[in-house]
Amino acid sequence: MTTAKRDTYTPETLLTVAVRVFNERGYDGTSMEHLSRAAGISKSSIYHHVTGKEELLRRAVSRALDGLFGILDEPGAGRGRAIERVEYVTRRTVEVLLAELPYVTLLLRVRGNTKAERWALERRREFDQRVADLMKAAAADGDLRADVDIRMATRLLFGMINSLVEWYRPQAAESGAGVDGEQLAETVVRLAFDGLRTSH
């Protein structure tokens, strides 16, 4: 192993490799040996940057969660009628998912077996609840159909968004063979809310 390679390895590049391996093997199925081989550096070099694989997991899911919670602080999430805010949050959630695809994929796959995973699940539930509250507010305003159960609609909305990690391939979009991110975000919003909105 060359010293030059070890010296140029950063916590960020290590995190990128770790997320790829966690997504391929599953977090529980990944050992420090797997990470060491994938990164092409020794285990001691990894420990120079982090305390272990759980710290890498926490950093990775934090990146996804920071992106999602950041949406709720954007002006579009806090202004206007609840229906406009929930459509904005939905569109931006898709955009963040696509921009941080490996990180959000990992977040959606955590099971709660470790302290970091339980923390991530709790934060994810908190985000989901904030969106559910917006949906309820839009329903209370009379902007969502009264004949649709809002809790079920919220679950279906998240199901549609979260399923993107299973089939969306950025490489296909870049080569023109797939849908681009902006088009995808707009399609999710239209599919969900054209069916949920009341016609005024």
N, C-alpha and C positions, 0 to 999 in steps of 0.2 A: 504494500500500500504506500503510495507516494505521500510525502509530507505535504506537498503542494495541494493535493486534493483534500486532505484532511483540513488544512488551514482555510480553504475556500468554502468549506461546508458551513452553512449558517443555520440558525434555528428555523428560519423560514423554509429553506430547501429541505431540511430534515422533516419538517411538518408536512410538506407536500408529499414526500415519499411515504411517511407514516400513514397519512390519510388514504393514499392509494392502496397500501398493503392492508389496512384495516377494512377497507371496502371490498377488497378481493377475498380475504381470508376470514373476515369477521374479527371483531375486536378480541373475543375470547380465544380465537384460534391463532392469534398472532403472538409470537414470542419476541423477546429482544434480539434473539438470533436471527429471526426472519427480518426484522428491521435493519439489523446490522448488514446482512447480506444484500438487501434491497438498496440500501444507501451506499454500499461499497465502502463503509468505514467500520472501524472496530466498535465493539460495545462500549469500551471505555470512552471513545470519542463521543458517542451518543450521550453517555452520562455526564460528559463535560457540559452539554447544553441543557439537559433535563434530568429530573430525578428518576424517570422511568416511563413506561408506556402510558400509564394513567395520566401523567402530566401532558403528554402529547395528545391524548384523547380530549382532555379538558380544554386545551388550547384550540383544538380543531372545532369542537362543538361551540366554544365561545365565539369563534369567528362567525359561525353560522347564526348563532343567537344574536350577536351584536348587529349583524346585518338586518335581521328580522325586527328586532326591537327598535332599531334606528328608524325604520319606516314609520312607527307610531309617533315619532317626534317630528316628522316632516310636516310642513304646513298643510299639505293636501289631506293629511290624516286627521287634522284638528279643526278644519274650517268647513262651513257649509252644512247642508242637511246630512243626516246619518247615512242615507243611501249613497250620496256622493262620496262620503268618506270611506265607506266599506268597499265601494268599487275601486277607489284609489288604492286602498290597502291591499285588495286582492291583486290588482295589476302589479303593484310594486313587490308583493310577495313572490309572484311568478318571476319577476325580473331578478330579484335577489337570489332566488333558488337557482336560476340559470347562471348567474354571475359567479355564484359560490357552489356550483353543483356538487363537487366531491365532498365538501364540508357539510352541506345540507343533507346529502345522501347519508353520510355517517350519522348525523343528528337523528334522522328518521329511523335509523336501524338500532339505536342504543336500546338496551333491554332493562337496565336498572340493576345490574348485578354488582356494580361498584359505586362508590361514593360519587365519583364524577358523573356516572351515568344517571344516578338518581337525581343529582342536581340538574342535569340537562333535561330530564323528563319533566321535572317540576317547572323549570323555566319555559319549556315548550308548552306545557299546559297553561301557564300564565299568558303566553302570547295568544294561544287559541281562545282563551277566555275573553281577552280584550277584543278580539275580532267577533266573538259570539255576542258580546255586549253591544257592539256596533250594529250587528244584525237585528238584535232585539229592539234597539232604538229606532232603526229604520222601519221595523214592523209597527212599533208604537206610533210612529209618524204617519202610518197608513200608506207607506211607499212599497211595502212588500205584501204579497197576496196573503189574505187571511186564511185561505184554505190549505196553506202549506205549513206544516209544523216547522218552526224556526230552528229548533235543536237538530232536527233531521237534516234540514237544508244546510245548516252550518257544517254538519259532519260530511255531507255529500260534497260541499264546496272544498273542504280540506282534503277529502279523498281524491278529488279531481286534481287539485294542485300537487299533492304529495306523490301522486302516481307518475308525475313527470320524471322523477328521478329514475324510474324503472325503464323508460323508453326514450327519453329525449337524448339525442347525441349531437353535441355541439359541432363535431367534425362534419356531420352530414349537412348541418345548416350552413357552415362556412363554405362547403363545396357547392352549395346550391341545390343539394339533393334533399334537404329537409326544410322545415319551417324555421324562420328566424325568430329570435326571442321576442321582439316587439310584437310581431304578428301573433305569436303564441299567447302572450299576455293578454292581448286584446280579444282573442278568441275565447279564452277562459272567462273573461269578464262578460262577454256577450252571451255565451252559452249559459252561464249561471244566472245573470241578472235579467236577461230578456225573458226568461221563464219565471223569475221570481217577482219582478216589478209589477205593481198594479198599473193598469193603463189609465192615465189621467186625461 
